[in-house]
Amino acid sequence: MQTIIKTVQQALIENIDEKTRDNAQSFFKEKILYHGVKVPLVNKISKELFTSIKELPKNEIFSLCEALWKSGYSEESYIACNWSYFIHTQYQPEDFTVFEKWVNSYVNNWASCDTLCNHTIGTFIEMYPDYIFRLKEWARSDNRWTKRAAAVTLIIPARKGMFLQDIFEIADILLYDPDDLVQKGYGWMLKAASEAHQEEVFDYVMSKKATMPRTSLRYAIEKMPKELKVQAMAK
C-alpha cells in the first residue's frame, strides 16, 4: 500500500505548478495543505493510477483512500474521492460508516467536502435512499463540514428532482446556521432542487425569506427568472 501512496505523491510532486501553488490558499479561509497541482491534472493522475489498483478488493481501495485523506493534502483527498467513486457499483449499505468517518475526521475545507459528497456519498444515497435520515443527523452536527456535507450530498440527486421533501427538511435544520459555508451549502442544495422544482423551491424560499440568511437566499434563487428573484429579494 505504501508503494502506491508514494507513487501518487511522486506523480503530484512532478506536476506542481508554481502559480497554482502560490494562489491555492486564496480560495480558502482556513489554512490548507496543497501541493500545487491543477485540478484537471489531479483528475488525470487519479484515473491513470487507478488502473493499477482497480482489481483490488473494495476494502483495500478504501484503505488506500483513507491513507490519502490522512496526508492532509487537498490533491490527495481529491484522488481519494475519485477512487472511492470509481467503484460505486460495489457500494453496500455498510460503506456509509466509511464515508461518514471521512467526513467527520478528514474533511477540512469546502473543496474536499464537495468533491466527496457530490459524487461518492451522493451516489450512495441514490443507491440506498433509506440512509437519507443520516444526512438529517449530520445537519445537527457541531462540525461545520458535516453540516455542509448534509446539504451538498444532495446536489446531484436534487438536479434530478429527487428527495424534495428531505431537502426542505435539511434546509429547515440548517436555516439559521451562522456559518457562511453552511449557508452557501444549503442554498446551493435549494438551487439544485429548483432546476426540477422551481415553483416548490420558490414557495419555500418565500415562506422563509424573512429569516433566511441573505447568503442562502441568493444561492437558492440564482437560477430562477428575474421576476421571481425580485420578489424573493424584496424587503
C-alpha positions in Angstrom: 0.0 0.0 0.0 2.8 2.4 0.8 4.3 1.9 -2.6 1.0 3.0 -4.2 0.7 6.0 -2.0 4.3 7.1 -2.7 3.6 6.7 -6.4 0.6 9.0 -6.1 2.6 11.6 -4.1 5.5 11.4 -6.6 3.2 12.0 -9.5 1.7 15.0 -7.8 5.1 16.4 -6.9 6.3 16.0 -10.5 3.3 18.1 -11.7 3.5 21.0 -9.3 2.6 24.3 -10.9 4.2 27.2 -9.1 1.3 29.7 -9.8 -1.3 27.1 -8.7 0.6 26.5 -5.5 1.0 30.2 -4.8 -2.6 31.0 -5.4 -4.3 28.0 -3.8 -4.7 29.4 -0.3 -6.6 32.4 -1.7 -9.7 30.2 -2.3 -9.9 29.2 1.4 -10.4 30.9 4.7 -8.9 28.1 6.6 -5.2 27.0 6.3 -4.9 24.1 3.8 -2.1 21.9 2.6 -1.7 22.0 -1.1 1.0 20.5 -3.4 0.0 23.0 -6.2 -1.3 20.8 -9.0 -4.2 21.9 -11.2 -7.4 20.0 -10.6 -7.8 18.7 -14.1 -4.3 17.2 -13.9 -5.1 15.7 -10.5 -8.1 14.0 -12.0 -6.0 12.7 -14.9 -3.4 11.3 -12.5 -6.1 9.7 -10.4 -7.6 7.9 -13.5 -4.2 6.8 -14.7 -3.1 5.4 -11.4 -6.5 3.8 -10.7 -5.7 1.2 -13.4 -3.0 -0.3 -11.2 -5.4 -0.8 -8.2 -8.8 -1.4 -9.8 -8.7 -5.2 -9.3 -8.0 -4.9 -5.6 -10.8 -5.7 -3.2 -13.0 -2.8 -2.2 -11.8 -2.7 1.4 -8.2 -2.3 0.2 -9.1 0.5 -2.2 -10.9 2.2 0.7 -7.8 1.8 2.8 -5.8 3.5 0.2 -8.3 6.3 0.1 -8.1 6.7 3.8 -4.3 6.9 3.7 -4.6 9.7 1.1 -7.1 11.5 3.3 -4.7 11.2 6.3 -2.0 13.0 4.4 -3.9 16.3 4.7 -3.1 17.4 1.2 -6.0 18.6 -0.8 -5.0 17.0 -4.1 -4.5 13.6 -2.3 -8.1 14.0 -0.9 -9.4 14.6 -4.4 -7.7 11.4 -5.6 -9.3 9.5 -2.7 -12.7 10.9 -3.7 -12.2 9.8 -7.3 -11.1 6.3 -6.4 -13.9 5.8 -4.0 -16.4 7.0 -6.6 -14.8 4.8 -9.4 -16.0 1.7 -7.5 -19.5 3.0 -6.8 -21.1 -0.1 -8.4 -19.7 -2.1 -5.5 -21.2 0.1 -2.7 -23.0 -1.8 0.1 -25.1 -0.2 2.9 -22.3 -0.8 5.5 -20.0 1.5 3.4 -21.8 4.5 4.8 -19.8 4.3 8.0 -16.6 4.6 6.0 -17.8 7.7 4.2 -19.1 9.2 7.4 -15.7 8.7 9.1 -14.0 10.5 6.2 -16.4 13.5 6.6 -16.0 13.7 10.3 -12.3 13.0 10.6 -10.6 14.3 7.5 -12.6 16.9 5.6 -11.3 20.3 6.4 -12.2 22.6 3.5 -15.1 23.2 1.2 -13.4 21.7 -1.9 -12.7 18.3 -0.3 -16.2 18.3 1.3 -17.9 19.0 -2.0 -15.8 16.6 -4.1 -16.5 13.7 -1.7 -20.2 14.5 -1.2 -21.3 15.4 -4.7 -20.1 12.1 -6.1 -19.3 9.3 -3.7 -21.8 10.0 -1.0 -24.5 11.4 -3.3 -24.3 8.3 -5.4 -24.5 6.1 -2.3 -27.7 8.0 -1.2 -29.3 7.5 -4.6 -28.5 3.7 -4.3 -29.6 3.5 -0.7 -32.2 6.2 -0.1 -33.1 4.9 3.3 -29.9 6.4 4.6 -31.1 9.9 3.9 -32.1 10.1 7.6 -28.4 10.1 8.4 -27.9 13.3 6.5 -30.5 14.9 8.7 -28.4 13.8 11.7 -25.4 15.3 10.0 -27.3 18.6 9.7 -27.4 18.8 13.5 -23.7 18.2 14.0 -21.3 20.6 15.6 -18.8 20.1 12.8 -19.2 22.7 10.1 -18.1 20.3 7.3 -20.5 17.6 8.4 -23.3 20.2 8.3 -22.3 21.3 4.9 -22.0 17.7 3.8 -25.6 17.1 4.8 -26.7 19.6 2.1 -24.1 19.2 -0.7 -24.5 15.4 -0.8 -27.9 16.0 -2.3 -26.8 18.4 -5.1 -26.8 15.9 -8.0 -29.9 14.0 -6.8 -31.7 17.4 -6.4 -31.0 18.3 -10.0 -32.7 15.0 -10.9 -35.8 16.0 -9.0 -35.2 13.6 -6.1 -35.7 13.9 -2.4 -37.5 17.3 -2.4 -39.2 16.9 1.0 -36.0 15.7 2.5 -34.2 18.7 1.0 -36.7 21.0 2.7 -36.2 19.2 6.0 -32.4 19.6 5.8 -32.8 23.2 4.9 -35.1 23.8 7.9 -32.5 22.2 10.2 -29.7 24.4 8.8 -31.8 27.5 8.2 -30.3 29.7 10.9 -26.8 28.4 11.0 -24.4 31.3 11.3 -21.6 29.7 9.3 -21.5 31.1 5.8 -20.1 27.9 4.3 -23.1 26.0 5.7 -25.4 28.8 4.4 -23.9 28.5 1.0 -24.2 24.7 1.1 -27.9 24.5 1.8 -28.5 27.5 -0.6 -26.8 25.5 -3.3 -28.9 22.5 -2.5 -32.1 24.5 -2.9 -30.8 26.0 -6.1 -30.1 22.5 -7.5 -33.6 21.4 -6.4 -35.1 24.5 -8.2 -33.9 23.1 -11.6 -36.6 20.4 -11.3 -39.0 22.0 -8.8 -38.8 25.8 -9.3 -42.3 26.6 -8.0 -41.9 24.5 -4.9 -38.5 25.9 -4.1 -39.7 29.4 -4.7 -42.6 28.9 -2.4 -40.3 27.5 0.3 -37.9 30.5 -0.1 -40.8 33.0 0.1 -42.1 31.3 3.3 -38.6 31.6 4.9 -37.3 34.9 3.4 -38.0 37.0 6.5 -35.5 34.9 8.5 -33.3 33.1 5.9 -29.8 34.4 5.7 -29.4 36.5 2.6 -26.4 34.4 1.5 -28.6 31.3 1.4 -31.4 33.1 -0.2 -29.2 34.5 -3.0 -27.8 31.0 -3.7 -31.3 29.4 -3.7 -32.8 31.7 -6.3 -29.8 32.1 -8.6 -31.3 30.0 -11.4 -34.8 31.5 -11.2 -36.3 34.0 -13.6 -35.6 37.7 -12.9 -39.2 38.4 -11.7 -39.0 35.7 -9.1 -35.6 36.9 -7.9 -37.0 40.4 -7.5 -39.9 39.1 -5.4 -37.6 36.9 -3.2 -35.1 39.7 -2.6 -37.7 42.4 -1.8 -37.6 43.5 1.8 
